[in-house]
Amino acid sequence: MSEIQLLPADSISVHSRSLLGWLIRKAETGPKEGRAYANHSANITFERCVTEALWHVTKSSFDPWLQKHTDFEIWRHTGLTPEQRETVARKAESYIGRQYGWWKLLIHLLDAFLTFLRRKETYFFRRMMFYDRYPICSWVEAYAYKAVQIDFGCAPNAADPDVIQDYKKAHPESWKLIVKAERGIISINRS
């Protein structure tokens, strides 16, 4: 949709209705929250493109991407300069072509199990993930923002899509929801 005004470094939180999306959200749900919303994250980079980690990290035009996604939120960090936006977008794009790090999902699952046992959000195994060659979706987003000294309340290797989305919601002084799509109905926040 061309009326959606996008900037480099805008952040997308995706809610997929697939079985895999449901499983990821189930594992991400922390002990003090209701159901997790986001099971995937992506970044707007240049020329209205979406950079995201799928089987490989890819870059695609926003309008075709929009045709495949019915439930998502687009957030904007309100304090970024144009230069910082470019830095975030370039860092996200630096991952393009890399294979997805599926084994990192298992590490997230181990922490989810520890969180369940302790009834407290636990970042034990994820703190040990430092191998940058095989990113997952939240890795791309968190490290892109780390390039401008912004985090999501945890180390970038510990972030998951739900943590990222929860952080944005909890910090309205820095993050503004600009688009919300639910079951294909798109609402644009023009304020």
MDAnalysis code that builds the backbone (N, CA, C; Angstrom):
import MDAnalysis as mda
import numpy as np

u = mda.Universe.empty(573, n_residues=191, atom_resindex=np.repeat(np.arange(191), 3), trajectory=True)
u.add_TopologyAttr("name", ["N", "CA", "C"] * 191)
u.add_TopologyAttr("resid", np.arange(1, 192))
u.add_TopologyAttr("resname", ["MET", "SER", "GLU", "ILE", "GLN", "LEU", "LEU", "PRO", "ALA", "ASP", "SER", "ILE", "SER", "VAL", "HIS", "SER", "ARG", "SER", "LEU", "LEU", "GLY", "TRP", "LEU", "ILE", "ARG", "LYS", "ALA", "GLU", "THR", "GLY", "PRO", "LYS", "GLU", "GLY", "ARG", "ALA", "TYR", "ALA", "ASN", "HIS", "SER", "ALA", "ASN", "ILE", "THR", "PHE", "GLU", "ARG", "CYS", "VAL", "THR", "GLU", "ALA", "LEU", "TRP", "HIS", "VAL", "THR", "LYS", "SER", "SER", "PHE", "ASP", "PRO", "TRP", "LEU", "GLN", "LYS", "HIS", "THR", "ASP", "PHE", "GLU", "ILE", "TRP", "ARG", "HIS", "THR", "GLY", "LEU", "THR", "PRO", "GLU", "GLN", "ARG", "GLU", "THR", "VAL", "ALA", "ARG", "LYS", "ALA", "GLU", "SER", "TYR", "ILE", "GLY", "ARG", "GLN", "TYR", "GLY", "TRP", "TRP", "LYS", "LEU", "LEU", "ILE", "HIS", "LEU", "LEU", "ASP", "ALA", "PHE", "LEU", "THR", "PHE", "LEU", "ARG", "ARG", "LYS", "GLU", "THR", "TYR", "PHE", "PHE", "ARG", "ARG", "MET", "MET", "PHE", "TYR", "ASP", "ARG", "TYR", "PRO", "ILE", "CYS", "SER", "TRP", "VAL", "GLU", "ALA", "TYR", "ALA", "TYR", "LYS", "ALA", "VAL", "GLN", "ILE", "ASP", "PHE", "GLY", "CYS", "ALA", "PRO", "ASN", "ALA", "ALA", "ASP", "PRO", "ASP", "VAL", "ILE", "GLN", "ASP", "TYR", "LYS", "LYS", "ALA", "HIS", "PRO", "GLU", "SER", "TRP", "LYS", "LEU", "ILE", "VAL", "LYS", "ALA", "GLU", "ARG", "GLY", "ILE", "ILE", "SER", "ILE", "ASN", "ARG", "SER"])
u.atoms.positions = np.array([
    [0.847, -1.186, 0.000],
    [0.000, 0.000, 0.000],
    [0.880, 1.232, 0.000],
    [0.762, 2.000, -1.019],
    [1.645, 3.149, -1.151],
    [1.353, 4.241, -0.128],
    [0.149, 4.264, 0.494],
    [-0.129, 5.319, 1.476],
    [0.549, 5.078, 2.828],
    [1.101, 3.883, 3.022],
    [1.857, 3.626, 4.249],
    [3.228, 4.266, 4.083],
    [3.513, 5.246, 4.915],
    [4.785, 5.959, 4.862],
    [5.820, 5.201, 5.681],
    [6.817, 4.668, 5.023],
    [7.849, 3.872, 5.672],
    [9.185, 4.581, 5.630],
    [9.967, 4.371, 6.679],
    [11.321, 4.902, 6.748],
    [12.295, 3.762, 7.004],
    [13.535, 3.890, 6.538],
    [14.526, 2.889, 6.914],
    [14.581, 2.788, 8.443],
    [14.759, 1.584, 8.945],
    [14.837, 1.261, 10.371],
    [13.475, 1.107, 11.030],
    [12.365, 1.258, 10.292],
    [11.080, 0.905, 10.881],
    [11.116, -0.592, 11.179],
    [10.453, -0.966, 12.241],
    [10.530, -2.321, 12.779],
    [9.188, -3.032, 12.632],
    [9.220, -4.259, 12.139],
    [7.981, -5.018, 11.935],
    [7.923, -6.186, 12.920],
    [6.808, -6.285, 13.634],
    [6.503, -7.438, 14.486],
    [5.379, -8.199, 13.803],
    [5.619, -9.467, 13.480],
    [4.667, -10.264, 12.714],
    [4.003, -11.307, 13.613],
    [2.694, -11.457, 13.424],
    [1.906, -12.491, 14.098],
    [1.416, -13.435, 13.009],
    [2.042, -14.598, 12.922],
    [1.661, -15.577, 11.905],
    [0.643, -16.535, 12.494],
    [-0.326, -16.909, 11.702],
    [-1.357, -17.847, 12.154],
    [-1.000, -19.298, 11.833],
    [0.230, -19.538, 11.429],
    [0.673, -20.902, 11.118],
    [0.964, -21.684, 12.401],
    [1.101, -22.986, 12.265],
    [1.443, -23.832, 13.411],
    [2.808, -23.444, 13.965],
    [3.777, -23.214, 13.096],
    [5.104, -22.818, 13.554],
    [5.036, -21.484, 14.303],
    [4.256, -20.547, 13.780],
    [4.099, -19.264, 14.470],
    [3.508, -19.445, 15.854],
    [2.494, -20.299, 15.955],
    [1.867, -20.570, 17.259],
    [2.875, -21.196, 18.215],
    [3.671, -22.159, 17.736],
    [4.663, -22.810, 18.591],
    [5.712, -21.813, 19.088],
    [6.161, -20.941, 18.196],
    [7.155, -19.933, 18.587],
    [6.562, -19.005, 19.651],
    [5.334, -18.538, 19.436],
    [4.702, -17.652, 20.437],
    [4.511, -18.365, 21.766],
    [4.145, -19.633, 21.725],
    [3.950, -20.406, 22.947],
    [5.256, -20.468, 23.740],
    [6.361, -20.708, 23.047],
    [7.664, -20.781, 23.706],
    [8.117, -19.414, 24.210],
    [7.706, -18.339, 23.555],
    [8.146, -16.987, 23.927],
    [7.359, -16.393, 25.079],
    [6.180, -16.904, 25.343],
    [5.329, -16.298, 26.366],
    [6.022, -16.355, 27.722],
    [6.290, -15.186, 28.277],
    [6.963, -15.092, 29.568],
    [6.021, -15.398, 30.719],
    [6.580, -15.552, 31.914],
    [5.783, -15.940, 33.069],
    [4.827, -14.854, 33.564],
    [5.074, -13.604, 33.210],
    [4.259, -12.507, 33.733],
    [3.389, -11.854, 32.670],
    [3.222, -12.513, 31.550],
    [2.431, -11.906, 30.487],
    [1.384, -12.884, 29.987],
    [0.445, -12.329, 29.261],
    [-0.546, -13.168, 28.604],
    [0.083, -13.825, 27.394],
    [-0.670, -13.974, 26.360],
    [-0.159, -14.602, 25.160],
    [0.770, -13.679, 24.397],
    [1.820, -14.266, 23.850],
    [2.759, -13.501, 23.029],
    [2.083, -13.131, 21.713],
    [2.387, -11.965, 21.205],
    [1.827, -11.520, 19.920],
    [2.756, -11.893, 18.764],
    [4.007, -11.534, 18.872],
    [4.926, -11.634, 17.734],
    [5.691, -12.950, 17.729],
    [5.782, -13.551, 16.556],
    [6.616, -14.738, 16.393],
    [7.670, -14.533, 15.291],
    [7.704, -13.342, 14.732],
    [8.678, -13.037, 13.679],
    [8.934, -11.535, 13.701],
    [10.131, -11.153, 13.338],
    [10.446, -9.727, 13.242],
    [11.207, -9.468, 11.947],
    [11.105, -8.235, 11.482],
    [11.745, -7.831, 10.233],
    [12.033, -6.335, 10.301],
    [12.807, -5.861, 9.343],
    [13.175, -4.449, 9.285],
    [12.824, -3.863, 7.935],
    [12.389, -2.612, 7.946],
    [12.300, -1.851, 6.704],
    [13.703, -1.319, 6.441],
    [14.174, -1.529, 5.218],
    [15.493, -1.000, 4.882],
    [15.314, 0.107, 3.837],
    [15.914, 0.012, 2.705],
    [15.859, 1.100, 1.734],
    [14.840, 0.820, 0.639],
    [14.349, 1.882, 0.007],
    [13.388, 1.795, -1.098],
    [12.157, 0.969, -0.735],
    [11.622, 1.173, 0.496],
    [10.407, 0.461, 0.934],
    [10.560, -1.049, 0.839],
    [11.703, -1.547, 1.289],
    [11.959, -2.986, 1.262],
    [11.964, -3.556, 2.672],
    [11.639, -4.842, 2.758],
    [11.636, -5.575, 4.016],
    [12.822, -6.531, 3.998],
    [13.649, -6.458, 5.026],
    [14.749, -7.399, 5.199],
    [14.383, -8.296, 6.367],
    [14.413, -9.614, 6.123],
    [14.001, -10.561, 7.160],
    [14.738, -11.882, 6.989],
    [14.861, -12.610, 8.101],
    [15.494, -13.924, 8.083],
    [14.423, -14.985, 7.893],
    [14.468, -15.645, 6.735],
    [13.588, -16.774, 6.436],
    [14.516, -17.988, 6.291],
    [14.447, -18.743, 5.209],
    [15.435, -19.810, 5.002],
    [16.824, -19.203, 4.846],
    [16.831, -18.032, 4.250],
    [18.010, -17.178, 4.147],
    [17.531, -15.782, 4.520],
    [18.447, -14.890, 4.802],
    [18.046, -13.501, 5.016],
    [17.773, -12.911, 3.640],
    [16.583, -12.352, 3.488],
    [16.130, -11.860, 2.199],
    [15.742, -10.388, 2.278],
    [15.636, -9.797, 1.096],
    [15.137, -8.432, 0.957],
    [14.085, -8.447, -0.130],
    [12.897, -7.924, 0.187],
    [11.819, -7.890, -0.801],
    [11.081, -6.560, -0.702],
    [10.406, -6.190, -1.768],
    [9.612, -4.973, -1.765],
    [8.458, -5.104, -0.786],
    [8.103, -4.002, -0.151],
    [7.065, -4.022, 0.873],
    [5.704, -4.422, 0.317],
    [5.292, -3.896, -0.827],
    [3.945, -4.175, -1.335],
    [3.715, -5.673, -1.590],
    [4.625, -6.397, -2.254],
    [4.425, -7.850, -2.367],
    [4.489, -8.548, -1.000],
    [5.364, -8.078, -0.097],
    [5.437, -8.645, 1.257],
    [4.084, -8.492, 1.944],
    [3.477, -7.340, 1.779],
    [2.188, -7.042, 2.403],
    [1.104, -8.019, 1.946],
    [1.165, -8.453, 0.707],
    [0.165, -9.386, 0.183],
    [0.213, -10.749, 0.887],
    [1.347, -11.072, 1.499],
    [1.523, -12.373, 2.152],
    [1.313, -12.332, 3.662],
    [1.126, -11.150, 4.234],
    [1.038, -11.018, 5.691],
    [-0.232, -10.273, 6.083],
    [-1.017, -10.884, 6.936],
    [-2.294, -10.281, 7.332],
    [-2.273, -9.706, 8.742],
    [-1.312, -10.114, 9.563],
    [-1.265, -9.675, 10.955],
    [0.150, -9.216, 11.304],
    [0.301, -7.925, 11.527],
    [1.615, -7.390, 11.867],
    [1.459, -5.983, 12.436],
    [2.537, -5.516, 13.038],
    [2.637, -4.127, 13.501],
    [3.932, -3.549, 12.966],
    [3.891, -2.287, 12.582],
    [5.106, -1.578, 12.190],
    [5.327, -0.473, 13.200],
    [6.511, -0.479, 13.787],
    [6.887, 0.486, 14.819],
    [8.014, 1.363, 14.309],
    [8.037, 2.586, 14.807],
    [9.085, 3.543, 14.439],
    [9.743, 4.081, 15.700],
    [11.066, 4.016, 15.732],
    [11.806, 4.661, 16.828],
    [11.841, 6.145, 16.509],
    [11.278, 6.959, 17.395],
    [11.086, 8.381, 17.097],
    [12.336, 9.232, 17.298],
    [13.372, 8.682, 17.922],
    [14.552, 9.488, 18.208],
    [15.712, 9.303, 17.255],
    [15.526, 8.557, 16.187],
    [16.637, 8.295, 15.271],
    [16.848, 9.432, 14.285],
    [18.090, 9.760, 14.067],
    [18.444, 10.715, 13.013],
    [18.417, 9.967, 11.670],
    [18.376, 10.696, 10.561],
    [18.456, 10.015, 9.258],
    [19.721, 9.156, 9.119],
    [20.823, 9.623, 9.676],
    [22.072, 8.853, 9.613],
    [21.955, 7.566, 10.418],
    [21.323, 7.624, 11.582],
    [21.130, 6.421, 12.386],
    [20.187, 5.443, 11.683],
    [19.152, 5.960, 11.047],
    [18.247, 5.091, 10.285],
    [19.015, 4.344, 9.198],
    [19.887, 5.067, 8.516],
    [20.700, 4.448, 7.474],
    [21.624, 3.386, 8.062],
    [22.210, 3.654, 9.223],
    [23.095, 2.682, 9.876],
    [22.341, 1.412, 10.230],
    [21.147, 1.546, 10.803],
    [20.334, 0.375, 11.152],
    [19.988, -0.420, 9.896],
    [19.533, 0.268, 8.865],
    [19.139, -0.413, 7.628],
    [20.332, -1.110, 6.975],
    [21.483, -0.452, 6.948],
    [22.670, -1.074, 6.339],
    [23.108, -2.310, 7.129],
    [23.039, -2.231, 8.451],
    [23.414, -3.395, 9.261],
    [22.447, -4.552, 8.993],
    [21.149, -4.280, 8.937],
    [20.182, -5.339, 8.626],
    [20.488, -5.946, 7.258],
    [20.757, -5.103, 6.280],
    [21.052, -5.602, 4.937],
    [22.377, -6.356, 4.867],
    [23.267, -6.136, 5.815],
    [24.552, -6.850, 5.795],
    [24.362, -8.357, 6.000],
    [23.198, -8.763, 6.485],
    [22.911, -10.186, 6.697],
    [22.299, -10.858, 5.464],
    [21.938, -10.096, 4.448],
    [21.263, -10.663, 3.275],
    [22.112, -11.790, 2.670],
    [21.431, -12.899, 2.403],
    [22.080, -14.066, 1.808],
    [22.538, -15.104, 2.817],
    [22.654, -14.732, 4.067],
    [23.104, -15.710, 5.069],
    [21.997, -16.722, 5.364],
    [22.411, -17.955, 5.622],
    [21.450, -19.007, 5.953],
    [20.881, -18.802, 7.346],
    [19.637, -19.234, 7.517],
    [18.931, -19.119, 8.790],
    [19.559, -20.056, 9.821],
    [19.721, -19.586, 11.034],
    [20.304, -20.378, 12.126],
    [19.252, -21.151, 12.904],
    [18.688, -22.196, 12.284],
    [17.596, -22.946, 12.919],
    [17.965, -23.462, 14.300],
    [19.203, -23.859, 14.494],
    [19.613, -24.397, 15.785],
    [19.482, -23.352, 16.895],
    [19.489, -22.073, 16.547],
    [19.314, -21.025, 17.565],
    [17.901, -21.056, 18.154],
    [16.932, -21.554, 17.385],
    [15.574, -21.700, 17.931],
    [15.563, -22.709, 19.075],
    [16.382, -23.743, 18.960],
    [16.476, -24.728, 20.047],
    [17.051, -24.099, 21.306],
    [17.995, -23.219, 21.122],
    [18.579, -22.515, 22.270],
    [17.529, -21.616, 22.925],
    [16.724, -20.944, 22.112],
    [15.625, -20.138, 22.652],
    [14.636, -21.033, 23.403],
    [14.381, -22.212, 22.862],
    [13.467, -23.153, 23.503],
    [14.005, -23.616, 24.856],
    [15.310, -23.836, 24.963],
    [15.904, -24.210, 26.255],
    [15.684, -23.107, 27.289],
    [15.867, -21.852, 26.887],
    [15.613, -20.749, 27.812],
    [14.135, -20.640, 28.157],
    [13.260, -20.937, 27.199],
    [11.822, -20.923, 27.483],
    [11.481, -21.974, 28.540],
    [12.129, -23.128, 28.449],
    [11.902, -24.180, 29.447],
    [12.403, -23.731, 30.819],
    [13.578, -23.113, 30.873],
    [14.093, -22.591, 32.150],
    [13.172, -21.497, 32.699],
    [12.663, -20.657, 31.827],
    [11.722, -19.612, 32.249],
    [10.475, -20.246, 32.853],
    [9.977, -21.285, 32.223],
    [8.804, -21.997, 32.747],
    [9.097, -22.579, 34.130],
    [10.249, -23.203, 34.285],
    [10.603, -23.816, 35.575],
    [10.801, -22.778, 36.673],
    [11.457, -21.691, 36.344],
    [11.791, -20.657, 37.335],
    [10.676, -19.641, 37.540],
    [9.718, -19.592, 36.595],
    [8.644, -18.587, 36.630],
    [9.224, -17.168, 36.587],
    [10.342, -17.054, 35.891],
    [11.037, -15.770, 35.749],
    [11.771, -15.812, 34.414],
    [11.662, -14.715, 33.633],
    [12.338, -14.660, 32.329],
    [13.814, -14.991, 32.506],
    [14.290, -15.971, 31.744],
    [15.650, -16.469, 31.905],
    [16.406, -16.385, 30.586],
    [17.574, -15.771, 30.630],
    [18.467, -15.686, 29.479],
    [19.756, -16.401, 29.869],
    [19.763, -17.703, 29.793],
    [20.955, -18.463, 30.154],
    [21.663, -18.949, 28.891],
    [20.992, -19.798, 28.146],
    [21.613, -20.366, 26.949],
    [21.781, -19.319, 25.851],
    [20.829, -18.405, 25.715],
    [20.913, -17.390, 24.656],
    [22.110, -16.467, 24.850],
    [22.545, -16.293, 26.077],
    [23.726, -15.449, 26.312],
    [24.980, -16.052, 25.687],
    [24.939, -17.350, 25.435],
    [26.100, -18.041, 24.870],
    [26.116, -18.027, 23.346],
    [25.082, -17.467, 22.720],
    [25.026, -17.426, 21.251],
    [25.787, -16.208, 20.748],
    [26.893, -16.460, 20.091],
    [27.672, -15.363, 19.541],
    [28.001, -15.564, 18.070],
    [27.565, -16.662, 17.483],
    [27.923, -16.993, 16.107],
    [27.033, -16.218, 15.153],
    [27.587, -15.199, 14.537],
    [26.846, -14.239, 13.728],
    [26.542, -14.736, 12.315],
    [27.177, -15.808, 11.894],
    [27.051, -16.239, 10.511],
    [25.659, -16.753, 10.161],
    [24.949, -17.343, 11.121],
    [23.633, -17.919, 10.871],
    [22.598, -17.208, 11.730],
    [22.062, -16.092, 11.248],
    [21.127, -15.312, 12.067],
    [19.704, -15.879, 12.049],
    [18.918, -15.488, 13.036],
    [17.477, -15.694, 13.042],
    [16.849, -14.305, 12.965],
    [15.533, -14.234, 12.820],
    [14.891, -12.939, 12.555],
    [15.175, -11.902, 13.638],
    [15.062, -12.299, 14.889],
    [15.276, -11.339, 15.977],
    [16.744, -10.930, 16.077],
    [17.645, -11.807, 15.681],
    [19.077, -11.509, 15.680],
    [19.354, -10.354, 14.718],
    [18.804, -10.446, 13.510],
    [19.004, -9.392, 12.503],
    [18.510, -8.059, 13.041],
    [17.311, -8.047, 13.601],
    [16.754, -6.788, 14.099],
    [17.542, -6.237, 15.287],
    [17.815, -7.088, 16.255],
    [18.490, -6.620, 17.472],
    [19.911, -6.131, 17.181],
    [20.636, -6.828, 16.314],
    [21.991, -6.381, 15.989],
    [21.979, -5.152, 15.077],
    [20.954, -5.007, 14.259],
    [20.841, -3.795, 13.446],
    [20.687, -2.578, 14.359],
    [19.863, -2.695, 15.373],
    [19.673, -1.580, 16.304],
    [20.873, -1.394, 17.227],
    [21.564, -2.475, 17.533],
    [22.772, -2.350, 18.362],
    [23.800, -1.456, 17.670],
    [23.773, -1.424, 16.345],
    [24.715, -0.590, 15.592],
    [24.569, 0.895, 15.929],
    [23.417, 1.291, 16.508],
    [23.221, 2.681, 16.941],
    [22.972, 2.743, 18.460],
    [23.479, 1.742, 19.156],
    [23.432, 1.698, 20.629],
    [22.014, 1.639, 21.191],
    [21.103, 0.955, 20.499],
    [19.737, 0.762, 20.995],
    [19.533, -0.724, 21.211],
    [18.992, -1.063, 22.391],
    [18.684, -2.467, 22.642],
    [17.203, -2.616, 22.963],
    [16.802, -3.833, 23.192],
    [15.405, -4.142, 23.496],
    [15.268, -4.694, 24.909],
    [16.079, -4.154, 25.811],
    [16.008, -4.561, 27.212],
    [16.800, -5.812, 27.530],
    [17.528, -6.328, 26.542],
    [18.375, -7.505, 26.757],
    [19.496, -7.466, 25.724],
    [20.453, -8.361, 25.890],
    [21.526, -8.458, 24.901],
    [20.928, -8.846, 23.550],
    [21.495, -8.378, 22.442],
    [20.905, -8.668, 21.134],
    [20.824, -10.160, 20.813],
    [21.766, -10.955, 21.308],
    [21.709, -12.392, 21.044],
    [20.633, -13.085, 21.878],
    [20.063, -12.400, 22.860],
    [19.012, -12.981, 23.699],
    [17.609, -12.553, 23.259],
    [17.515, -11.588, 22.378],
    [16.205, -11.065, 21.967],
    [15.428, -12.091, 21.149],
    [14.121, -12.068, 21.335],
    [13.231, -12.844, 20.472],
    [12.129, -11.896, 20.003],
    [11.320, -12.283, 19.011],
    [10.311, -11.352, 18.483],
    [9.352, -10.811, 19.545],
    [8.969, -11.630, 20.512],
    [8.054, -11.167, 21.550],
    [8.721, -10.170, 22.481],
    [9.960, -10.424, 22.868],
    [10.705, -9.482, 23.717],
    [10.832, -8.138, 23.008],
    [11.140, -8.172, 21.716],
    [11.289, -6.939, 20.940],
    [9.967, -6.180, 20.903],
    [8.882, -6.868, 20.607],
    [7.574, -6.209, 20.526],
    [7.126, -5.698, 21.888],
    [7.327, -6.490, 22.941],
    [6.970, -6.040, 24.294],
    [7.746, -4.785, 24.681],
    [9.022, -4.742, 24.328],
    [9.851, -3.589, 24.659],
    [9.339, -2.333, 23.955],
    [9.010, -2.461, 22.676],
    [8.505, -1.309, 21.930],
    [7.208, -0.792, 22.559],
    [6.317, -1.698, 22.916],
    [5.048, -1.302, 23.542],
    [5.268, -0.618, 24.891],
    [6.265, -1.063, 25.628],
    [6.522, -0.534, 26.971],
    [7.280, 0.790, 26.961],
    [7.714, 1.251, 25.807],
    [8.502, 2.489, 25.716],
    [7.904, 3.457, 24.697],
    [6.702, 3.968, 24.982],
    [6.047, 4.881, 24.027],
    [6.773, 6.213, 23.856],
    [7.676, 6.527, 24.768],
    [8.447, 7.761, 24.612],
    [9.455, 7.642, 23.468],
    [9.819, 6.410, 23.099],
    [10.792, 6.177, 22.029],
    [10.196, 5.489, 20.811],
    [9.164, 4.676, 21.024],
    [8.596, 3.864, 19.953],
    [7.152, 4.231, 19.698],
    [6.815, 4.381, 18.431],
    [5.450, 4.732, 18.036],
    [4.923, 3.664, 17.077],
    [3.726, 3.151, 17.369],
    [3.069, 2.212, 16.470],
    [2.506, 3.012, 15.302],
    [2.975, 2.722, 14.088],
    [2.517, 3.503, 12.931],
    [1.533, 2.739, 12.051],
    [1.591, 1.390, 12.080],
    [0.671, 0.573, 11.292],
    [0.331, -0.679, 12.083],
    [-0.937, -1.038, 12.065],
    [-1.371, -2.309, 12.660],
    [-2.275, -2.991, 11.651],
    [-1.973, -4.244, 11.350],
    [-2.803, -5.050, 10.457],
    [-3.311, -6.244, 11.241],
    [-4.607, -6.458, 11.160],
    [-5.222, -7.598, 11.837],
    [-6.200, -8.251, 10.878],
    [-5.921, -9.506, 10.550],
    [-6.725, -10.269, 9.590],
    [-6.889, -9.509, 8.265],
    [-5.799, -8.827, 7.866],
    [-5.791, -8.130, 6.591],
    [-6.355, -6.720, 6.609],
    [-6.923, -6.299, 7.738],
    [-7.446, -4.934, 7.853],
    [-6.341, -4.058, 8.423],
    [-5.971, -3.036, 7.672],
    [-4.820, -2.202, 8.029],
    [-5.293, -0.885, 8.611],
    [-4.736, -0.551, 9.771],
    [-4.976, 0.747, 10.408],
    [-3.668, 1.513, 10.415],
    [-3.717, 2.746, 9.960],
    [-2.530, 3.603, 9.920],
    [-2.688, 4.681, 10.966],
    [-1.688, 4.812, 11.836],
    [-1.677, 5.848, 12.860],
    [-1.005, 7.084, 12.251],
    [-1.788, 8.110, 12.021],
    [-1.261, 9.311, 11.365],
    [-0.891, 10.411, 12.371],
    [-0.989, 10.136, 13.641],
    [-0.664, 11.179, 14.631],
    [0.818, 11.264, 14.899],
])
